[in-house]
Amino acid sequence: MSKTKVQSPIFAGLDIGSTKVVALVATLDKESGLNIVGMGSASNTGIRQGVVVNIDATTAAIMKAKEEAELMSGYQMKEAWVGVSGSHIKSFNSKGMVAIKNKEVTKHDVERVLEAARAVAVPADRILLHVLPRDFKIDGTEGIWDPVGMSGVRLESSIHLITGGHTTLQNAMKCTEKAGIKTAGLVLDQLAASMAVLSEDERNLGVCVVDIGGGTTNLLYFVNGHVAHTSVIPIGGHHFTQDIAVGLRTPQIAAEDLKKKYGCALISLVDESETIEVEGVGGRKSRTVRRRELAEVIEPRAEEILQMIYQDIRDSGLLPFMGAGVVITGGSSAMDGLVEMGEFIFDIPVRRGVPSRVGGLTEIIKSPMYATAVGLVLYGYDQYKGKLMGLKNEDLSESIAQAARQLKGFIGKFF
């Protein structure tokens, strides 16, 4: 068994959220693909709206989640892909242009035009997280997704660049390293979540992924299969908890529990006769209230968040391209009534995104709150496959070059 563990590649994801830290460990099986074998979760008070405000608290939460995941899986989390989010995330589009060598586009030409597009001045206080190709253009012809092999003179590219605040990202990496985990790479939360919850058809039709986290709501737009826009709204599930704590006069921990168990975004969906127990503050006795009172507290905040999301979609100018509508995910998206209210406000299809594309502990991670963590593992797996293919291509190129040198030497003997 130990021999199998050494040979099998390990992929780990670390979702450091404003309310919790989730650690996932996955292994690769040749027959069944990527399997989740370990999961750990811990509440976190050291992050506010995606920004580390307490390094010790965040480190402790990471260590607890890591230990749980290692204990369940039997593997060590030495390295992990770390999710990042927050209002410090900024994105913009850029374009590049190069002359096509030999009048036919090669992979090298594509690399050159992407390099030209990313050659923009990124401020010293920011780190470039992702360079995502949108589309290509050959001699003025637009809408080309794979230009390799096509004839032309001029190749242009349009890319989407995503950056993060240097200090914020350094603090997140510092917490991870203090917990004994090496950072394999930093990944935008909503990009990771999209890998776990979206289908290929949705990406091609056009879709907006809305990841409602604890401190922020993160949006990612796909048009024609490629990322077209990203944005962050500084409001999330923690605001529901605060409203419940104030509205029902109960401690924050009890308010969070009420939100998860009985929360509903639409008053009309709640039975008038249903009651719930609400814990008192400062040693006061618990009291019984109608569940509709809880919904009356939640509904205005849910409507506010969804209206802000709709405004962001309209401001992006991409609403006409959202053929597949909106997919909401993240911990707070599991609340009853949120999808129904979203369809009413957006007037386009809305569904709840649940992680897929993985095997193993599917029953445990089959919840929107684990979408980002599962996506981080999938992202790491995709990077692994990309490197593997790159090595194979390099080996093939070297073999061809070596064969050409041998042939040239052989011909040189006679001519």
C-alpha positions in Angstrom: 0.0 0.0 0.0 2.8 2.4 0.8 4.4 1.8 -2.6 1.1 2.8 -4.3 0.9 6.0 -2.2 4.5 7.0 -3.3 3.7 6.5 -7.0 0.3 8.1 -7.1 0.4 11.9 -7.6 -1.1 13.9 -4.8 -3.1 17.1 -5.4 -4.1 19.4 -2.5 -6.3 22.5 -2.4 -6.5 25.1 0.4 -9.6 27.4 0.4 -8.8 30.1 3.0 -12.1 31.9 3.4 -13.4 34.7 5.6 -15.4 32.2 7.8 -13.7 28.9 7.3 -10.7 27.1 5.9 -11.2 24.0 3.8 -8.3 21.6 2.9 -8.8 18.8 0.3 -6.5 16.0 -0.7 -6.9 14.0 -3.9 -5.1 11.2 -5.6 -5.0 10.2 -9.3 -6.3 6.9 -10.3 -5.7 5.7 -13.9 -9.2 4.2 -14.2 -11.5 6.4 -12.1 -9.5 9.7 -12.5 -9.2 12.2 -9.6 -10.5 11.0 -6.3 -11.0 13.1 -3.1 -9.5 11.0 -0.3 -9.3 13.6 2.6 -11.1 16.7 3.8 -10.5 19.0 6.7 -12.4 22.1 7.7 -11.9 24.8 10.5 -13.6 28.0 11.3 -11.5 31.1 10.6 -11.6 34.5 12.3 -8.3 35.8 10.8 -9.6 37.0 7.4 -12.0 39.8 6.6 -13.3 40.2 3.1 -10.5 38.1 1.6 -7.7 40.0 3.5 -5.6 38.6 6.3 -6.2 40.6 9.5 -4.8 38.1 12.0 -1.9 35.9 10.9 -1.9 33.6 14.0 -5.6 32.9 13.8 -5.5 32.2 10.1 -2.4 29.9 10.5 -4.1 28.0 13.3 -7.2 27.4 11.2 -5.1 26.2 8.3 -3.2 23.8 10.5 -6.4 22.4 12.0 -7.9 21.9 8.5 -4.6 20.4 7.2 -4.4 17.9 10.1 -8.0 16.7 9.6 -7.4 16.2 5.9 -4.1 14.3 6.5 -5.7 12.1 9.1 -8.6 11.2 6.8 -6.4 10.6 3.7 -3.3 9.1 5.2 -1.2 11.5 3.0 0.9 14.5 4.0 -0.1 18.0 2.6 3.3 19.2 1.8 2.2 21.4 -1.1 -1.2 22.9 -2.0 -2.9 25.2 -4.5 -4.2 28.2 -2.5 -7.4 30.1 -3.4 -7.4 33.9 -3.1 -10.2 36.5 -3.3 -11.1 39.9 -2.0 -11.5 43.5 -3.0 -7.8 43.7 -3.8 -8.3 41.6 -6.9 -8.2 43.7 -10.1 -8.6 42.6 -13.7 -8.3 44.1 -17.1 -8.1 43.2 -20.8 -5.0 43.6 -23.0 -4.2 43.0 -26.7 -1.1 42.0 -28.6 0.0 41.7 -32.2 2.9 39.9 -34.0 3.8 39.1 -37.6 3.2 35.5 -38.6 6.4 33.7 -39.6 6.2 31.5 -42.7 2.6 32.7 -43.4 1.2 29.9 -41.2 0.4 30.2 -37.5 2.5 27.8 -35.3 2.4 27.2 -31.6 5.4 29.5 -31.3 3.5 32.3 -32.9 0.7 31.9 -30.4 3.2 32.0 -27.5 4.7 35.2 -29.0 1.4 37.0 -29.4 0.3 36.1 -25.9 3.7 37.4 -24.6 3.2 40.6 -26.5 -0.3 41.0 -25.0 0.9 40.5 -21.4 3.7 42.9 -21.8 1.9 45.6 -19.9 3.1 47.6 -17.0 1.8 45.9 -13.8 2.3 48.2 -10.7 5.0 47.2 -8.3 2.4 46.7 -5.5 0.5 44.0 -7.5 1.1 40.4 -8.5 0.0 38.9 -11.8 -2.1 35.8 -11.0 -3.6 34.7 -14.3 -3.2 35.4 -18.0 -6.3 34.0 -19.7 -6.6 34.1 -23.5 -10.0 35.4 -24.8 -9.7 35.1 -28.6 -7.5 35.6 -31.6 -7.7 37.6 -34.8 -5.9 36.9 -38.1 -5.6 39.7 -40.6 -8.7 41.3 -39.2 -10.8 38.1 -39.0 -12.3 37.9 -35.4 -13.6 35.1 -33.3 -10.8 32.6 -33.8 -10.2 30.4 -30.8 -7.4 28.1 -32.1 -5.3 29.8 -34.8 -2.6 27.1 -35.1 -2.3 25.9 -38.7 -4.2 28.9 -40.2 -2.7 31.1 -42.9 -2.2 34.8 -42.5 0.2 37.7 -42.1 -0.8 39.4 -38.8 -1.8 37.6 -35.6 -3.6 39.5 -32.8 -4.7 38.2 -29.4 -7.0 39.5 -26.7 -6.3 38.3 -23.1 -7.8 38.8 -19.6 -5.2 39.7 -16.9 -6.0 39.1 -13.2 -3.8 40.7 -10.5 -3.9 40.8 -6.7 -2.4 43.0 -4.1 1.2 42.1 -3.3 0.9 42.6 0.5 -2.3 40.7 0.8 -1.1 37.7 -1.2 2.2 37.7 0.6 0.4 37.5 4.0 -1.8 34.6 2.7 1.3 32.7 1.6 3.0 33.5 4.9 0.1 31.9 6.8 0.2 28.8 4.5 4.0 28.4 5.0 3.8 28.8 8.8 1.3 26.0 8.8 3.9 23.8 7.0 2.4 23.9 3.5 4.3 25.0 0.5 2.3 27.1 -2.0 2.1 25.4 -5.3 0.3 28.4 -6.8 -2.3 31.1 -6.1 -5.7 30.7 -7.9 -8.6 33.1 -8.1 -11.5 31.6 -6.0 -14.2 32.1 -8.6 -12.0 30.6 -11.4 -11.4 27.5 -9.3 -15.1 27.3 -8.4 -16.0 27.5 -12.1 -13.9 24.5 -12.8 -15.9 22.5 -10.3 -19.5 23.5 -11.1 -19.7 24.5 -14.8 -20.2 22.3 -17.8 -18.5 22.9 -21.2 -21.8 23.8 -22.8 -22.4 26.5 -20.2 -19.0 28.1 -20.8 -19.7 28.1 -24.6 -23.2 29.5 -24.3 -22.1 32.3 -21.9 -22.5 32.1 -18.1 -21.8 34.1 -15.0 -20.4 32.2 -12.0 -21.4 33.9 -8.7 -19.4 32.5 -5.7 -21.1 33.9 -2.5 -18.4 33.5 0.1 -18.3 34.6 3.8 -16.9 38.1 3.3 -17.2 38.7 -0.5 -19.2 37.7 -3.5 -17.0 36.9 -6.5 -18.1 36.9 -10.1 -16.6 35.4 -13.2 -18.0 35.7 -16.7 -17.5 33.3 -19.6 -18.3 34.2 -23.2 -17.7 31.7 -26.0 -15.9 29.4 -23.6 -13.4 32.0 -22.4 -13.1 34.3 -19.3 -14.3 37.7 -20.4 -14.6 39.6 -17.1 -14.1 39.2 -13.3 -15.4 41.3 -10.4 -15.8 41.3 -6.6 -18.7 42.6 -4.5 -17.6 43.4 -0.9 -20.6 41.7 0.8 -21.3 38.0 1.6 -22.8 35.4 3.8 -21.3 36.9 7.0 -23.7 39.9 6.6 -26.6 37.5 6.8 -25.2 36.2 10.1 -24.8 39.7 11.5 -28.4 40.6 10.5 -29.7 37.5 12.3 -27.6 38.1 15.4 -29.0 41.7 15.7 -32.5 41.0 14.5 -33.2 37.9 16.7 -30.9 39.0 19.6 -28.7 35.9 19.6 -24.9 35.3 19.6 -23.0 35.2 16.4 -22.3 31.5 16.6 -25.9 30.7 17.2 -26.9 33.1 14.3 -24.6 31.2 11.9 -26.1 27.9 13.0 -29.7 29.3 12.4 -28.7 30.6 9.0 -27.4 27.2 7.9 -30.2 25.1 9.3 -33.3 27.2 8.9 -32.3 30.2 6.7 -34.7 31.0 3.8 -34.4 34.0 1.4 -38.1 34.1 0.6 -40.8 34.5 3.3 -43.4 33.0 1.1 -41.6 29.6 1.1 -41.8 29.3 4.9 -44.7 27.5 6.7 -46.4 30.0 9.1 -46.8 27.3 11.8 -43.1 26.3 11.8 -41.1 27.4 14.9 -37.4 27.4 15.8 -35.4 27.7 19.0 -33.3 30.9 19.3 -30.4 31.0 21.9 -30.5 34.0 24.2 -27.6 36.5 24.8 -25.7 36.8 28.0 -27.0 33.7 29.7 -30.7 34.5 29.0 -33.0 31.6 28.3 -33.6 30.3 24.8 -36.9 31.3 23.3 -39.2 29.9 20.6 -39.9 32.1 17.5 -41.6 31.5 14.2 -39.3 30.6 11.4 -40.9 33.3 9.3 -39.3 35.9 11.6 -35.9 34.5 10.6 -36.9 34.8 6.9 -38.1 38.4 7.5 -34.5 39.2 8.6 -32.8 37.4 5.8 -35.0 38.4 2.8 -34.0 42.1 2.6 -30.3 41.3 2.7 -30.7 38.5 0.1 -32.5 41.0 -2.2 -29.8 43.6 -1.7 -27.0 41.1 -2.6 -28.8 39.8 -5.6 -29.6 43.4 -6.8 -25.9 44.2 -6.5 -25.0 41.1 -8.5 -27.6 42.1 -11.2 -26.2 45.6 -11.3 -22.7 44.2 -11.8 -23.9 41.9 -14.7 -25.6 44.9 -16.3 -22.5 47.2 -15.9 -20.3 44.5 -17.4 -22.2 44.8 -20.7 -22.2 41.0 -21.0 -25.9 40.4 -20.0 -26.9 39.7 -23.7 -24.2 37.0 -23.9 -25.3 35.1 -20.8 -27.1 32.3 -22.7 -26.7 29.8 -19.9 -27.7 32.4 -17.3 -26.2 32.5 -13.8 -24.7 29.7 -11.6 -24.5 30.6 -7.9 -22.2 28.6 -5.6 -20.4 29.1 -2.3 -21.6 28.4 1.2 -24.4 31.0 1.3 -25.8 29.8 -2.0 -27.2 26.7 -0.3 -29.9 28.9 1.4 -33.5 28.0 0.4 -35.2 30.5 -1.9 -32.0 32.2 -3.2 -32.3 30.6 -6.6 -36.0 31.5 -6.9 -35.4 35.1 -5.9 -32.4 35.2 -8.3 -34.5 34.1 -11.3 -37.1 36.8 -10.5 -34.5 39.6 -10.2 -32.2 38.6 -13.1 -34.9 37.4 -15.5 -32.5 34.8 -16.8 -32.0 31.1 -15.8 -30.3 30.6 -12.4 -29.1 27.3 -10.8 -27.1 26.3 -7.8 -23.6 24.9 -8.6 -22.4 21.8 -6.8 -18.9 20.3 -7.3 -18.5 17.5 -9.8 -15.8 16.0 -12.1 -14.2 14.2 -9.1 -14.7 10.8 -7.4 -13.9 9.5 -3.9 -15.6 11.3 -1.0 -18.3 12.7 -3.3 -21.0 12.6 -0.6 -18.9 14.6 1.8 -18.0 17.4 -0.7 -21.3 17.4 -2.5 -22.2 21.0 -1.4 -21.7 24.5 -2.8 -19.5 25.4 0.1 -16.8 23.0 -1.2 -16.9 24.3 -4.8 -13.7 26.4 -4.5 -11.7 23.7 -2.7 -12.7 21.0 -5.3 -11.9 23.5 -8.1 -8.4 24.1 -6.6 -7.7 20.4 -6.8 -8.9 20.3 -10.3 -6.8 23.3 -11.3 -3.7 21.6 -9.8 -4.6 18.4 -11.8 -4.9 20.4 -15.0 -1.6 22.1 -14.4 0.0 18.7 -13.9 -1.5 17.4 -17.2 -0.3 20.5 -19.0 3.3 20.0 -17.7 3.2 16.4 -18.6 2.1 17.2 -22.1 4.7 19.9 -22.3 7.4 17.5 -21.4 6.2 15.0 -24.0 6.2 17.7 -26.6 9.7 18.8 -25.6 10.9 15.2 -25.7 9.3 14.8 -29.2 10.9 18.0 -30.4 14.3 17.0 -29.1 13.9 13.5 -30.8 13.1 15.2 -34.1 16.0 17.7 -33.8 18.4 14.8 -32.9 17.2 12.8 -35.9 17.7 15.9 -38.2 21.2 16.4 -36.9 22.0 12.7 -37.5 20.6 12.8 -41.0 22.6 16.0 -41.7 25.8 14.4 -40.5 25.1 11.3 -42.5 24.5 13.3 -45.7 27.6 15.4 -45.0 29.8 12.3 -45.4 28.9 11.9 -49.0 28.4 15.5 -50.2 
